[in-house]
Amino acid sequence: MLVFFMSFLIDDEKHRRLFKEIYINYRNQMFLVARSVLANESDAEDIVHDVFLKIAQKHMPRISKIEKDIDLRNYLLKATKNTALDHLRKQKYERHWVEEQKRHESFYMSDATFIEKICSREEYDKIVLAILEMKDIYRDVLYYHFVMELSVNDVAKLMNCKVSTVKQRLVRGKKLLYEQLFGGGKK
């Protein structure tokens, strides 16, 4: 990263030396500030990279005028903190926007899609209620397999029984569930 900044973005040799010194002396402190704001190492690394990119692109003349080390340190750490906070605000806005889109999804979908979603949800709820009303021997197997989406092997382990027993209960339970939901034999 350092070579990139110095080779392509900074023309002045004095600014290159200063940039290298800043990079070596302050990048770890800048990373710690970014990580404390973001609580995520990957994002913190990106923030430090962004701050150095901005410095190399347009702030080297300003930074070269800072005389005291403490002022330079404060400038860099404040720039890092502000960039990290901007990143958080952007993430929050994006999450909010996605949530709003999901919440208002029903307004944008066609009537047919809306009805289909409602019906499928009602059907699912009806099936789950029917499963919960069944005898324990079938209820547990059907609930674990279809509602919780566990594999037959996982259901067998959970119920401490053989896989063949679970398969048999699933077959019988599905038959009983079908009769309970639709009455009588198969159509």
C-alpha angles and dihedrals in degrees: 000000000000093000091051093053094045096044102045110020108035118061102172115083092214090054091048092056091046092048091051091050092049092047094050096042102040112024094091093050090047090051091052091051092049092047092050090055098041102029088214124101096205093052090044091055090050091051093051089048090051092050092051090047091054091047092051093045101048118345105065093096090053094044093049088061094057106102106184122068092219091055091049091049092049091048093052095044092047091049089050093048093048093048090050091049090050088052091052091049091051092049091048091050092049092049090048091049093051091048090050091050091052092046093051095038091108091062092057101043123089119261091249092053091046092052091045092054093048093047094047090050092049091048091050091050090047091051093048091050090049091051091050091054093055127099113282094250092063100025095063095046094046093044095049094044103040106023100034090032096226119161120250090252092052092049090051091052092045093050093039095234139112123285089236090056091052091049091050092049090048092054093047093040093051090051092051092045091051091051091047093050101038104020123236129003133347120291 
